[in-house]
Amino acid sequence: MLDYSVLENKLKKDEISNCYIFCGSDEQTIKGTINKIVDKAVSKDFLALNYVELDGLTITMDGIINACETLPFMSERRVVVVYRSNFLKDKMDKSMEKLSREIGDYIKNLPKNCILIMYYIFESDREKESSKLKKLEKQACVVKFSKLKGATLQKKVGDMFREKGKEVSKVDLALFCSLAENNIDIIENEVEKLCSYAEEREITAKDISNLVSGKNDNDVFNLVDFLSQKKPQISLDVLNELLFKGESASGILRMIERQFKLLFDIKLGMDKGKGKDELSRELRVHPYVCEKMMIQSKKFTIMQLEKIIELCLNTEKTLKSSSVDEKTEMELLIINTAII
């Protein structure tokens, strides 16, 4: 089974296989890769005639065969994509198990003028590829798409900047990756935005912090910052925005609690005379973020932070132990925090 980065290198060399099976939790990257294959294999002028999508939850084997064996029009190849190919997962119902066996036999003799792409999405990041995929590796190019993390993600982002003619330091790449949503399409847009903004000069940590559309952790930083300014109404607006994005109340609460615990630790460290570099190392926070939190922590006393953390813990108990209106409880937490 290949990793996405290996497949990416193959596509750059125009090494295109006859059959692909994709799986993983990163659907955006899977769709982006399919688009790259289609762009290389099919002329845009005849895309409607040489590209077809089939729903794996309702498709039959006859439907797949008909799509694959239709001759391409004014093109050397035709692309057939079967999305939601859940018949490739383990322990499916009898009809899907039958379809997966038939697919395994059929792709052994797939027409050379057809590129068949099948994919399914993991229900969670903990899900592993099915045992069926290992049996199909001889007949198809099987690729697992995991969300890039850590050094791998930073290398990928660094390459994106270099393609735009920009060199970004490792420290600033780490800051970028800590702020940006872990989504390749979004990351590409953020890189483009930063490069356009900086023009001929170097990209700085301040540029990244000011321009990158932060993920939910950054929204929570802003929520807490508005609380420090005694602006609970704006904090409530941020809360509603996070809930609208699909974040659970308990997830938001954990992020708020983590933010205040970090502020508490930073406040204690500053009282002991520790500086930005020492605190960022100890707490594993980017130096630029640590500096911002040091400024934020000055707006609270140790006693206030202790009371706020206690409020967070009490709210957590309430959410876990009773059937309350979670949104109302979170609103009460914000209002009570603002008056401490």
ChimeraX attribute file (.defattr): number of C-alpha atoms within 10 A of each C-alpha:
attribute: neighborCount
match mode: 1-to-1
recipient: residues
	/A:1	15
	/A:2	13
	/A:3	12
	/A:4	20
	/A:5	15
	/A:6	10
	/A:7	18
	/A:8	14
	/A:9	11
	/A:10	13
	/A:11	16
	/A:12	11
	/A:13	9
	/A:14	12
	/A:15	11
	/A:16	16
	/A:17	16
	/A:18	18
	/A:19	21
	/A:20	20
	/A:21	23
	/A:22	27
	/A:23	26
	/A:24	23
	/A:25	20
	/A:26	19
	/A:27	19
	/A:28	15
	/A:29	18
	/A:30	22
	/A:31	14
	/A:32	13
	/A:33	17
	/A:34	19
	/A:35	12
	/A:36	14
	/A:37	19
	/A:38	21
	/A:39	12
	/A:40	14
	/A:41	21
	/A:42	22
	/A:43	18
	/A:44	13
	/A:45	10
	/A:46	14
	/A:47	17
	/A:48	11
	/A:49	17
	/A:50	25
	/A:51	21
	/A:52	15
	/A:53	13
	/A:54	18
	/A:55	14
	/A:56	21
	/A:57	13
	/A:58	10
	/A:59	15
	/A:60	15
	/A:61	14
	/A:62	9
	/A:63	11
	/A:64	18
	/A:65	15
	/A:66	11
	/A:67	21
	/A:68	22
	/A:69	14
	/A:70	13
	/A:71	17
	/A:72	18
	/A:73	14
	/A:74	13
	/A:75	16
	/A:76	14
	/A:77	20
	/A:78	29
	/A:79	25
	/A:80	20
	/A:81	24
	/A:82	20
	/A:83	19
	/A:84	17
	/A:85	24
	/A:86	21
	/A:87	23
	/A:88	27
	/A:89	20
	/A:90	15
	/A:91	10
	/A:92	13
	/A:93	9
	/A:94	10
	/A:95	10
	/A:96	22
	/A:97	17
	/A:98	13
	/A:99	17
	/A:100	21
	/A:101	13
	/A:102	12
	/A:103	18
	/A:104	17
	/A:105	13
	/A:106	15
	/A:107	16
	/A:108	13
	/A:109	9
	/A:110	18
	/A:111	19
	/A:112	14
	/A:113	17
	/A:114	24
	/A:115	22
	/A:116	23
	/A:117	23
	/A:118	24
	/A:119	25
	/A:120	22
	/A:121	21
	/A:122	18
	/A:123	10
	/A:124	9
	/A:125	12
	/A:126	9
	/A:127	11
	/A:128	14
	/A:129	20
	/A:130	13
	/A:131	11
	/A:132	15
	/A:133	21
	/A:134	12
	/A:135	11
	/A:136	20
	/A:137	15
	/A:138	10
	/A:139	18
	/A:140	23
	/A:141	19
	/A:142	23
	/A:143	23
	/A:144	21
	/A:145	20
	/A:146	17
	/A:147	18
	/A:148	17
	/A:149	12
	/A:150	10
	/A:151	13
	/A:152	12
	/A:153	17
	/A:154	21
	/A:155	16
	/A:156	17
	/A:157	21
	/A:158	19
	/A:159	15
	/A:160	17
	/A:161	20
	/A:162	12
	/A:163	10
	/A:164	12
	/A:165	10
	/A:166	20
	/A:167	15
	/A:168	18
	/A:169	13
	/A:170	13
	/A:171	13
	/A:172	22
	/A:173	22
	/A:174	18
	/A:175	20
	/A:176	24
	/A:177	20
	/A:178	19
	/A:179	19
	/A:180	22
	/A:181	18
	/A:182	16
	/A:183	14
	/A:184	19
	/A:185	12
	/A:186	15
	/A:187	20
	/A:188	13
	/A:189	13
	/A:190	19
	/A:191	21
	/A:192	14
	/A:193	14
	/A:194	19
	/A:195	19
	/A:196	11
	/A:197	13
	/A:198	13
	/A:199	10
	/A:200	10
	/A:201	9
	/A:202	12
	/A:203	19
	/A:204	14
	/A:205	19
	/A:206	10
	/A:207	16
	/A:208	22
	/A:209	18
	/A:210	11
	/A:211	14
	/A:212	20
	/A:213	17
	/A:214	19
	/A:215	14
	/A:216	19
	/A:217	18
	/A:218	16
	/A:219	20
	/A:220	23
	/A:221	20
	/A:222	15
	/A:223	22
	/A:224	23
	/A:225	19
	/A:226	18
	/A:227	21
	/A:228	18
	/A:229	13
	/A:230	16
	/A:231	16
	/A:232	22
	/A:233	16
	/A:234	15
	/A:235	25
	/A:236	19
	/A:237	12
	/A:238	19
	/A:239	23
	/A:240	16
	/A:241	14
	/A:242	19
	/A:243	15
	/A:244	10
	/A:245	10
	/A:246	9
	/A:247	14
	/A:248	14
	/A:249	19
	/A:250	16
	/A:251	12
	/A:252	19
	/A:253	20
	/A:254	14
	/A:255	17
	/A:256	22
	/A:257	20
	/A:258	16
	/A:259	17
	/A:260	21
	/A:261	16
	/A:262	18
	/A:263	22
	/A:264	21
	/A:265	17
	/A:266	27
	/A:267	23
	/A:268	14
	/A:269	17
	/A:270	16
	/A:271	11
	/A:272	9
	/A:273	9
	/A:274	13
	/A:275	15
	/A:276	21
	/A:277	14
	/A:278	13
	/A:279	20
	/A:280	17
	/A:281	12
	/A:282	12
	/A:283	12
	/A:284	10
	/A:285	18
	/A:286	18
	/A:287	19
	/A:288	18
	/A:289	17
	/A:290	22
	/A:291	18
	/A:292	12
	/A:293	21
	/A:294	20
	/A:295	13
	/A:296	18
	/A:297	23
	/A:298	14
	/A:299	12
	/A:300	18
	/A:301	11
	/A:302	16
	/A:303	10
	/A:304	15
	/A:305	20
	/A:306	15
	/A:307	13
	/A:308	22
	/A:309	19
	/A:310	13
	/A:311	18
	/A:312	22
	/A:313	15
	/A:314	13
	/A:315	19
	/A:316	18
	/A:317	11
	/A:318	14
	/A:319	19
	/A:320	12
	/A:321	9
	/A:322	9
	/A:323	8
	/A:324	11
	/A:325	10
	/A:326	17
	/A:327	16
	/A:328	11
	/A:329	16
	/A:330	22
	/A:331	17
	/A:332	15
	/A:333	17
	/A:334	24
	/A:335	18
	/A:336	13
	/A:337	21
	/A:338	19
	/A:339	10
	/A:340	12
